[in-house]
Every structure is written in C-alpha cells, then in structure tokens.
Amino acid sequence: MLDDTLIAQLAAELQQSQTARVQVEHFSKRFPGMTIEDGYRVSRAWVALQVQAGAKVIGHKIGLTSRAMQISSQIDEPDYGTLLDFMRYDCTPGQVLDIPMSHFIAPRVEVELAFILKAPLTGPNVTVEQVLDATEYITPAIEIIDARIEQFDRHTKVMRKVFDTISDNAANGGIVLGGQRVAPRSVDRAWCGAILRQNGAVEETGLAAGVQGDPAVGIAWLANKLAPWGETLQPGHIVLAGSFTRPVAAKAGDLFEAEYASPGGPLGTLAFRFV
C-alpha cells in the first residue's frame, strides 16, 4: 500500500495533467506494488483537490461494466469515479451543443443511461428494487471519457492497468444530458438502446442489457462499494450506469448524434460537436 505522502503526490500529478492537458506516465509502472485500494485513494485525493478549488460533486460514474472489458483489465467487477459540476454539459432538443475540445486531452464518447436519484442509497446490501425506489428518473446520457494518465506507455506501448484507470477517476472527463426523462419502472431498461453517429456515419449501436443485464444492477453495486469508505449516493446525484457501446475517439470538428429509444418509443437525441 502506498503511503499518504505518495498518494497526495500522485493526485497533484493528475491535477497538473488536468491543468496543462499533458498526460503522465503509468503509476502502475512506477509503483508496481500499487493496489486497487491505492487507486481509489489517489482518485479521492484528486477529487478533494477539485472540491478545495470550488468544484461540487454531482454524482458518480460506473465503468468496466462489460465482461469483455473486465477480462481485458484482469478484474472481476466494474470500477467507479466521481462526477463534478464542471464536467456537465446540457443539450437542448433540436440543437447542436458545442463542447470545447480544450476541456479534454484525448476524449472518447460512450453511450449510457443516467439514473437521477431522489432518495439516498446507503450500503451495504442495497438491492435493485431499492435502487428503483430511490430513482426519480432515468435519462439518456453520454460519457466523455478522457485520460490524464496515458493509455499506452510512451516507451513500451503497454496498455495502462486498472490501477491507473481507477486513479484517473475511472477515466471520466464529462457527461452530456438532455434526453427524455422516464420513470425507472416505466421502461424495459435492458431493451433501451441507442445509435451513435459520428459525422453522419453510424459508429456504434447497443442495448443497455450490455450493462450487467440491467443498468440498475450497477447502481446497487456502487452503493454497496461506497459503504466501506463511509460514502453514500445522495438525492439529486447523477449516476452513470455504464457504457453499452465501445468508446469512439473524438477530434475537433466531430459531430456526434446519439439517438435513444426504448420498446415504448423514442427517448430523445443528444447532438453535440467538439470545437
């Protein structure tokens, strides 16, 4: 386990990366004894720096929800990070939102569902039914993932490890909202789907069933994973349940359109451009 001084140092490196938009080398390469718990300690220390600077926590994200991603990362469960107010972008229906490319280092786009809570969820032993009871509504969302720690080592080209991703706030960079709001039990959550277009071409399609069979499963998992840290999901929090498409790399000028639907009908379209 890394000591508190080193944890603070690594969080400061992430902050410098965030400010300068220059990625840092893998923590796991420099400190091979690093653990998953160390990764979460670094992430929390980085979030604390943001809060000290005036940012507000608005929720959480869940990542690595698919079996394929877990296998590739050599873990058997998802990971999670924290959403902050400066990460949020809101779309207006029928319009294209401009998102500054300067806010990111190497952004990629993922299609998700977001759960907006109306009641707290405190683990352990939170169930899916309790998640649905505590959810005010579900809405389409885009996660913009980013990398303050380089994805591939600059020297060896080896891919970063899960310790790095977790340290890097589970690679979270932004969240886009603006679709329809639906009651959590009013739709077949597993059959909610989306078409993601990049510059008019269909890049990805997917169903929310790809997120552990039901995206609500992840919300319960998260509430239970936060409990040992003395943390809970709070009313008003946004929780990103996990991507059901592969991440699509973005560059300046790219137009993305994510069209969502459920068996009951359309759930809206999120349209945005990196500028």
C-alpha positions as a Markdown table, in Angstrom:
| # | Residue | x | y | z |
|---|---|---|---|---|
| 1 | Met | 0.0 | 0.0 | 0.0 |
| 2 | Leu | 1.3 | 3.5 | -0.9 |
| 3 | Asp | 1.8 | 6.0 | 1.9 |
| 4 | Asp | -0.3 | 9.1 | 2.3 |
| 5 | Thr | 2.5 | 11.4 | 1.0 |
| 6 | Leu | 2.8 | 9.5 | -2.2 |
| 7 | Ile | -0.9 | 9.4 | -2.7 |
| 8 | Ala | -1.0 | 13.2 | -2.4 |
| 9 | Gln | 1.9 | 13.5 | -4.8 |
| 10 | Leu | 0.1 | 11.3 | -7.5 |
| 11 | Ala | -3.1 | 13.3 | -7.0 |
| 12 | Ala | -1.1 | 16.5 | -7.6 |
| 13 | Glu | 0.4 | 15.0 | -10.8 |
| 14 | Leu | -3.2 | 14.3 | -12.1 |
| 15 | Gln | -4.1 | 17.9 | -11.2 |
| 16 | Gln | -1.1 | 19.2 | -13.2 |
| 17 | Ser | -2.1 | 17.0 | -16.1 |
| 18 | Gln | -5.6 | 18.3 | -15.9 |
| 19 | Thr | -4.4 | 21.9 | -16.0 |
| 20 | Ala | -1.6 | 21.5 | -18.6 |
| 21 | Arg | -3.5 | 18.9 | -20.8 |
| 22 | Val | -0.4 | 16.8 | -20.8 |
| 23 | Gln | -0.7 | 13.1 | -19.9 |
| 24 | Val | 1.5 | 11.5 | -17.2 |
| 25 | Glu | 3.2 | 8.1 | -17.3 |
| 26 | His | 1.6 | 5.0 | -15.8 |
| 27 | Phe | 1.5 | 5.0 | -12.0 |
| 28 | Ser | 1.4 | 1.2 | -12.0 |
| 29 | Lys | 4.8 | 1.1 | -13.9 |
| 30 | Arg | 6.5 | 3.5 | -11.5 |
| 31 | Phe | 5.0 | 1.8 | -8.4 |
| 32 | Pro | 4.4 | -1.9 | -9.2 |
| 33 | Gly | 3.2 | -2.7 | -5.7 |
| 34 | Met | 0.2 | -0.4 | -6.2 |
| 35 | Thr | -3.2 | -1.9 | -5.3 |
| 36 | Ile | -6.8 | -1.2 | -6.4 |
| 37 | Glu | -7.4 | 0.5 | -3.0 |
| 38 | Asp | -4.4 | 2.7 | -3.7 |
| 39 | Gly | -6.0 | 3.7 | -7.0 |
| 40 | Tyr | -9.2 | 4.7 | -5.2 |
| 41 | Arg | -7.2 | 6.7 | -2.6 |
| 42 | Val | -5.5 | 8.6 | -5.4 |
| 43 | Ser | -8.8 | 9.3 | -7.1 |
| 44 | Arg | -10.4 | 10.6 | -3.9 |
| 45 | Ala | -7.4 | 12.8 | -3.2 |
| 46 | Trp | -7.7 | 14.3 | -6.7 |
| 47 | Val | -11.4 | 14.9 | -6.2 |
| 48 | Ala | -10.6 | 16.6 | -2.9 |
| 49 | Leu | -8.3 | 19.0 | -4.8 |
| 50 | Gln | -11.1 | 19.8 | -7.1 |
| 51 | Val | -13.5 | 20.4 | -4.3 |
| 52 | Gln | -11.0 | 22.6 | -2.5 |
| 53 | Ala | -10.8 | 24.7 | -5.7 |
| 54 | Gly | -14.6 | 25.2 | -5.7 |
| 55 | Ala | -15.9 | 22.2 | -7.7 |
| 56 | Lys | -19.1 | 20.4 | -6.5 |
| 57 | Val | -19.7 | 16.6 | -6.5 |
| 58 | Ile | -22.8 | 15.9 | -8.6 |
| 59 | Gly | -22.7 | 12.1 | -8.7 |
| 60 | His | -20.7 | 9.1 | -9.8 |
| 61 | Lys | -19.9 | 7.0 | -12.9 |
| 62 | Ile | -19.5 | 3.3 | -13.2 |
| 63 | Gly | -17.0 | 1.8 | -15.7 |
| 64 | Leu | -15.8 | -1.5 | -17.0 |
| 65 | Thr | -19.3 | -2.9 | -16.8 |
| 66 | Ser | -19.0 | -5.4 | -19.7 |
| 67 | Arg | -17.4 | -8.8 | -19.2 |
| 68 | Ala | -15.1 | -8.2 | -22.2 |
| 69 | Met | -13.7 | -5.0 | -20.5 |
| 70 | Gln | -13.3 | -6.7 | -17.2 |
| 71 | Ile | -11.4 | -9.6 | -18.7 |
| 72 | Ser | -9.1 | -7.3 | -20.6 |
| 73 | Ser | -8.4 | -5.3 | -17.4 |
| 74 | Gln | -7.9 | -8.6 | -15.4 |
| 75 | Ile | -10.6 | -7.7 | -12.9 |
| 76 | Asp | -14.0 | -9.3 | -12.0 |
| 77 | Glu | -16.0 | -6.2 | -11.2 |
| 78 | Pro | -16.6 | -2.7 | -12.5 |
| 79 | Asp | -14.8 | 0.4 | -11.3 |
| 80 | Tyr | -16.2 | 3.9 | -10.5 |
| 81 | Gly | -15.3 | 7.5 | -10.3 |
| 82 | Thr | -16.8 | 10.9 | -9.3 |
| 83 | Leu | -18.8 | 13.4 | -11.4 |
| 84 | Leu | -18.1 | 17.1 | -10.7 |
| 85 | Asp | -20.1 | 20.1 | -11.8 |
| 86 | Phe | -17.6 | 21.4 | -14.3 |
| 87 | Met | -17.9 | 18.1 | -16.2 |
| 88 | Arg | -21.6 | 18.5 | -17.0 |
| 89 | Tyr | -22.9 | 19.6 | -20.5 |
| 90 | Asp | -26.6 | 20.0 | -21.2 |
| 91 | Cys | -28.1 | 19.6 | -24.7 |
| 92 | Thr | -31.2 | 21.4 | -25.9 |
| 93 | Pro | -33.5 | 19.3 | -28.1 |
| 94 | Gly | -33.2 | 20.1 | -31.7 |
| 95 | Gln | -29.9 | 22.0 | -31.4 |
| 96 | Val | -26.3 | 21.0 | -31.6 |
| 97 | Leu | -24.3 | 21.7 | -28.4 |
| 98 | Asp | -20.7 | 23.0 | -28.8 |
| 99 | Ile | -18.2 | 21.4 | -26.4 |
| 100 | Pro | -14.7 | 22.9 | -26.3 |
| 101 | Met | -12.0 | 20.5 | -27.2 |
| 102 | Ser | -9.7 | 22.4 | -24.9 |
| 103 | His | -11.5 | 20.9 | -21.9 |
| 104 | Phe | -10.1 | 17.5 | -22.7 |
| 105 | Ile | -6.8 | 15.7 | -23.5 |
| 106 | Ala | -7.9 | 12.6 | -25.6 |
| 107 | Pro | -11.7 | 12.5 | -25.4 |
| 108 | Arg | -13.8 | 9.4 | -26.4 |
| 109 | Val | -17.5 | 9.1 | -26.5 |
| 110 | Glu | -19.7 | 6.4 | -24.8 |
| 111 | Val | -23.4 | 5.8 | -24.8 |
| 112 | Glu | -25.1 | 5.3 | -21.4 |
| 113 | Leu | -28.1 | 5.7 | -19.2 |
| 114 | Ala | -28.1 | 8.0 | -16.2 |
| 115 | Phe | -30.1 | 7.4 | -13.0 |
| 116 | Ile | -31.1 | 10.6 | -11.2 |
| 117 | Leu | -31.7 | 9.9 | -7.5 |
| 118 | Lys | -34.5 | 11.3 | -5.3 |
| 119 | Ala | -33.5 | 9.5 | -2.1 |
| 120 | Pro | -30.2 | 8.3 | -0.6 |
| 121 | Leu | -28.8 | 4.8 | -1.2 |
| 122 | Thr | -26.6 | 3.6 | 1.7 |
| 123 | Gly | -24.9 | 0.2 | 1.5 |
| 124 | Pro | -24.2 | -2.5 | 2.2 |
| 125 | Asn | -27.0 | -4.8 | 0.9 |
| 126 | Val | -28.7 | -2.3 | -1.4 |
| 127 | Thr | -30.9 | -4.1 | -3.9 |
| 128 | Val | -32.1 | -3.3 | -7.4 |
| 129 | Glu | -35.6 | -2.8 | -6.1 |
| 130 | Gln | -34.3 | -0.2 | -3.6 |
| 131 | Val | -32.4 | 1.5 | -6.5 |
| 132 | Leu | -35.7 | 1.8 | -8.5 |
| 133 | Asp | -37.5 | 3.2 | -5.4 |
| 134 | Ala | -34.8 | 5.8 | -4.9 |
| 135 | Thr | -34.6 | 6.8 | -8.6 |
| 136 | Glu | -36.5 | 9.9 | -9.7 |
| 137 | Tyr | -36.0 | 9.2 | -13.4 |
| 138 | Ile | -33.7 | 7.6 | -16.0 |
| 139 | Thr | -32.4 | 9.6 | -18.9 |
| 140 | Pro | -30.1 | 9.2 | -21.9 |
| 141 | Ala | -26.5 | 10.3 | -21.3 |
| 142 | Ile | -23.2 | 10.5 | -23.0 |
| 143 | Glu | -20.0 | 10.0 | -21.0 |
| 144 | Ile | -16.9 | 11.7 | -22.4 |
| 145 | Ile | -14.0 | 9.6 | -21.1 |
| 146 | Asp | -10.6 | 11.1 | -21.0 |
| 147 | Ala | -7.1 | 10.2 | -19.9 |
| 148 | Arg | -4.8 | 12.2 | -17.6 |
| 149 | Ile | -2.7 | 9.0 | -17.5 |
| 150 | Glu | -1.6 | 7.9 | -20.9 |
| 151 | Gln | -3.5 | 4.9 | -22.3 |
| 152 | Phe | -0.4 | 3.3 | -23.7 |
| 153 | Asp | 3.1 | 3.7 | -22.2 |
| 154 | Arg | 5.1 | 6.1 | -24.3 |
| 155 | His | 8.2 | 3.8 | -24.2 |
| 156 | Thr | 6.9 | 0.2 | -24.1 |
| 157 | Lys | 3.4 | 0.8 | -25.7 |
| 158 | Val | 2.0 | -1.4 | -23.0 |
| 159 | Met | -1.6 | -0.5 | -22.1 |
| 160 | Arg | -2.3 | 1.0 | -18.7 |
| 161 | Lys | -3.5 | -1.2 | -15.9 |
| 162 | Val | -6.7 | -0.9 | -14.0 |
| 163 | Phe | -4.8 | 0.8 | -11.1 |
| 164 | Asp | -4.1 | 3.6 | -13.5 |
| 165 | Thr | -7.6 | 3.9 | -14.7 |
| 166 | Ile | -9.1 | 3.9 | -11.2 |
| 167 | Ser | -6.5 | 6.5 | -10.1 |
| 168 | Asp | -7.6 | 8.7 | -13.1 |
| 169 | Asn | -11.1 | 8.9 | -11.7 |
| 170 | Ala | -12.1 | 5.9 | -13.8 |
| 171 | Ala | -11.1 | 7.9 | -16.9 |
| 172 | Asn | -14.0 | 10.3 | -16.5 |
| 173 | Gly | -13.9 | 13.6 | -18.4 |
| 174 | Gly | -17.5 | 14.8 | -19.0 |
| 175 | Ile | -21.2 | 14.0 | -19.1 |
| 176 | Val | -23.8 | 15.1 | -21.6 |
| 177 | Leu | -27.5 | 15.2 | -20.7 |
| 178 | Gly | -30.7 | 16.4 | -22.4 |
| 179 | Gly | -32.9 | 13.5 | -23.4 |
| 180 | Gln | -36.3 | 12.4 | -22.2 |
| 181 | Arg | -36.9 | 11.6 | -18.5 |
| 182 | Val | -38.6 | 8.3 | -17.8 |
| 183 | Ala | -39.7 | 6.6 | -14.5 |
| 184 | Pro | -37.4 | 3.7 | -13.8 |
| 185 | Arg | -40.1 | 1.1 | -13.9 |
| 186 | Ser | -41.9 | 2.5 | -16.9 |
| 187 | Val | -39.5 | 1.2 | -19.5 |
| 188 | Asp | -37.8 | -2.2 | -20.1 |
| 189 | Arg | -34.4 | -1.0 | -19.1 |
| 190 | Ala | -32.5 | -3.8 | -20.7 |
| 191 | Trp | -34.1 | -3.0 | -24.1 |
| 192 | Cys | -33.3 | 0.7 | -24.0 |
| 193 | Gly | -30.9 | 1.2 | -26.9 |
| 194 | Ala | -29.0 | 3.8 | -28.9 |
| 195 | Ile | -27.5 | 4.6 | -32.3 |
| 196 | Leu | -24.3 | 6.7 | -32.2 |
| 197 | Arg | -23.4 | 8.6 | -35.3 |
| 198 | Gln | -20.1 | 10.4 | -35.8 |
| 199 | Asn | -20.2 | 12.9 | -38.7 |
| 200 | Gly | -23.3 | 11.2 | -40.1 |
| 201 | Ala | -21.9 | 7.7 | -40.1 |
| 202 | Val | -23.2 | 5.0 | -37.7 |
| 203 | Glu | -20.2 | 4.2 | -35.5 |
| 204 | Glu | -21.9 | 2.1 | -32.7 |
| 205 | Thr | -25.3 | 0.6 | -31.7 |
| 206 | Gly | -26.1 | -1.1 | -28.5 |
| 207 | Leu | -28.6 | -2.1 | -25.8 |
| 208 | Ala | -28.5 | -1.4 | -22.1 |
| 209 | Ala | -28.7 | -5.1 | -21.5 |
| 210 | Gly | -24.9 | -5.0 | -22.2 |
| 211 | Val | -24.6 | -3.3 | -18.8 |
| 212 | Gln | -24.8 | -6.3 | -16.5 |
| 213 | Gly | -28.2 | -7.3 | -17.9 |
| 214 | Asp | -29.9 | -4.3 | -16.3 |
| 215 | Pro | -28.2 | -1.0 | -15.7 |
| 216 | Ala | -29.9 | -0.7 | -12.3 |
| 217 | Val | -27.6 | -3.6 | -11.1 |
| 218 | Gly | -24.6 | -1.3 | -11.3 |
| 219 | Ile | -26.2 | 1.4 | -9.2 |
| 220 | Ala | -26.8 | -1.1 | -6.4 |
| 221 | Trp | -23.3 | -2.4 | -6.7 |
| 222 | Leu | -21.9 | 1.1 | -6.4 |
| 223 | Ala | -23.9 | 2.0 | -3.3 |
| 224 | Asn | -22.5 | -1.2 | -1.7 |
| 225 | Lys | -18.9 | -0.5 | -2.8 |
| 226 | Leu | -19.0 | 3.0 | -1.4 |
| 227 | Ala | -20.2 | 1.8 | 2.1 |
| 228 | Pro | -16.7 | 0.8 | 3.4 |
| 229 | Trp | -15.5 | 4.3 | 2.6 |
| 230 | Gly | -18.3 | 5.8 | 4.6 |
| 231 | Glu | -19.9 | 7.3 | 1.5 |
| 232 | Thr | -23.5 | 7.1 | 0.1 |
| 233 | Leu | -25.3 | 8.1 | -3.0 |
| 234 | Gln | -27.3 | 11.2 | -2.3 |
| 235 | Pro | -30.6 | 12.7 | -3.5 |
| 236 | Gly | -30.0 | 14.7 | -6.7 |
| 237 | His | -26.9 | 12.7 | -7.6 |
| 238 | Ile | -26.4 | 11.6 | -11.2 |
| 239 | Val | -25.2 | 8.1 | -11.6 |
| 240 | Leu | -23.9 | 6.9 | -15.0 |
| 241 | Ala | -24.7 | 3.2 | -15.1 |
| 242 | Gly | -22.0 | 2.2 | -17.6 |
| 243 | Ser | -21.5 | 2.2 | -21.4 |
| 244 | Phe | -23.2 | -0.2 | -23.7 |
| 245 | Thr | -21.1 | 0.8 | -26.7 |
| 246 | Arg | -17.3 | 0.9 | -27.3 |
| 247 | Pro | -15.7 | 4.3 | -26.8 |
| 248 | Val | -15.4 | 6.3 | -30.0 |
| 249 | Ala | -12.4 | 8.7 | -30.3 |
| 250 | Ala | -13.2 | 12.3 | -30.9 |
| 251 | Lys | -11.3 | 15.2 | -32.5 |
| 252 | Ala | -12.1 | 18.9 | -33.1 |
| 253 | Gly | -14.9 | 19.4 | -35.6 |
| 254 | Asp | -16.5 | 16.0 | -35.0 |
| 255 | Leu | -20.3 | 16.0 | -34.8 |
| 256 | Phe | -21.9 | 13.3 | -32.6 |
| 257 | Glu | -25.6 | 12.4 | -32.6 |
| 258 | Ala | -26.8 | 9.7 | -30.2 |
| 259 | Glu | -30.4 | 8.6 | -30.8 |
| 260 | Tyr | -32.0 | 6.7 | -28.0 |
| 261 | Ala | -35.2 | 4.6 | -27.8 |
| 262 | Ser | -37.0 | 2.0 | -25.7 |
| 263 | Pro | -39.7 | -0.5 | -26.7 |
| 264 | Gly | -42.2 | 2.2 | -25.8 |
| 265 | Gly | -40.8 | 4.7 | -28.2 |
| 266 | Pro | -38.1 | 7.4 | -28.7 |
| 267 | Leu | -36.1 | 8.7 | -25.7 |
| 268 | Gly | -34.5 | 11.7 | -27.5 |
| 269 | Thr | -31.3 | 12.6 | -29.3 |
| 270 | Leu | -28.2 | 14.2 | -27.9 |
| 271 | Ala | -26.3 | 16.2 | -30.6 |
| 272 | Phe | -23.0 | 17.8 | -29.9 |
| 273 | Arg | -19.9 | 18.9 | -31.7 |
| 274 | Phe | -16.3 | 19.2 | -30.4 |
| 275 | Val | -15.0 | 22.7 | -31.3 |
